[in-house]
Amino acid sequence: MRKKFIFSALKPLLACLCLAALLTSPASLAELYKWVDDAGKIHYGDKPPENARLKKITGNVSSFSSVSVEPFVYNPGLVSKRKKSRSVVMYSTSWCGYCKKAARHFRKNKIPFTEYDIEKSARAANEYRKLRGRGVPIILIGDRRMNGFSAKTFDSIYYGQS
């Protein structure tokens, strides 16, 4: 009888401790900052130098969990270095596993591509916003836009099998 009483008395306390642990997890505490160094280079990260003038970044950039393909209308004012219809441009981040997988695929298959890191380049971040990006990678192949990465889907677009 006494064991049941102790367990029932501790049950609300355990629930509160579990809730507190979830609310203070690293994912909920993550913050992203933008700062400019002495050389004028823009940096993004979660651990800025102590003496930097900071701008807290809000918003969502995530890695796509599935692949979608949609038409893309070339606009020279919108995207850099896209002169050939089969040129490949990828908007990525350094932490994105799908971005790394795509870059490895391109190199392995000798597919020329231009990569823009949206967290390290202000110009890339601006183009990403114009593309209404919501995740990475965004891969532009001629007149097609691929959100996410799948080697099979990419190859069917690039080599003209679809």
Helices and strands as residue ranges (DSSP letters): H 2-23, H 26-29, E 32-36, E 42-45, E 55-57, E 62-63, E 68-71, E 88-92, H 97-108, E 113-117, H 122-130, E 135-136, E 138-141, E 144-147, H 151-158
